[in-house]
Amino acid sequence: MLRSGDLLLVLRRHGFFGYPLYMKNETLSRANPYLKDAVKARRNRVRSLASSTAIETGEPISVIEEKLDRKPVGRSRVTLA
């Protein structure tokens, strides 16, 4: 028969429903297979941003992707008053 202290020990050792109560020290970019390849990860972020922007603006996704992929020509300085 389990006492309340025994149940607490089980929960501490195995976590709630058997899941551990701690997180692994692994970055998301290493753990997530979709983020391991940096080029594909960037491409997916650009596509996601472009598609949601296209829904809001009505502009084609390809046009928005081109704008996002364009490298800035020069740095413009903004000074505070």
N, C-alpha and C positions, 0 to 999 in steps of 0.2 A: 504494500500500500504506500502510495506517495504522500509525503507531507508537503506543506507549502514550500519549505526550504528546498526540497528535492526538485520540485517543479521549477523553481527559480534557477537552480543549478543547471537543469536541462536547457532552459531557455537561454541562459548565458553561454553555455557551451555550443549549442547548435543553432541558436538564433530562432526567431519566430518562424514556424512552419518548416524548420530545417535549413533555412538560409543563414549563412554566416552574418554576424552583426558588424563585420568590418569590411572595408573596401580594399581591393588590391591596389598597390602602388603602381598602377599602369596608366599612362596617359590615354586619353580618348583616341588620339590619332594612331596609337599602337594597338588598341583593343578593338576598335571598330574597323572591319575589313573595308568599308567604303571610304575610309579616310586614310588608309595606309599609303595609297598612291597620291602624292600631293597634287599632281597635275589633274587627275580625275576628280579629286576632292574640290579643287578650285573650279573646275568646269561645272561640277554639280551645283556649287554655290551660286555661280553666275547664272546658270539655267534656272534655278529656283527663284532667285531675285528677279530675273527678267520675266519669268512667267507671272509672278504675282504683280509686278509692275504693269505688265501688259493687260492684266485683268482690270486694274485700276484706271489705266490711261487709255486703253483701246489701241495702243501702238503695237505693231507686230513684235513678237519675241526676238526675231533675228536682228531687228534694228536696235533694240535695247541691248542685246548681247554685244553687238558691235561697239556701242557706246561704252559699255562696261569694260570691254577688252582693250579699248584704245588707251595707249600710254599718254600721260599728260605731257604736253609739248614743253612747257616751262613752268617754273614755280612762280605763282603770283603772290606777291607779298601783301598781306593785309595788316595794316597798322591800326592800333587802337588810338582813339582820340585822346 
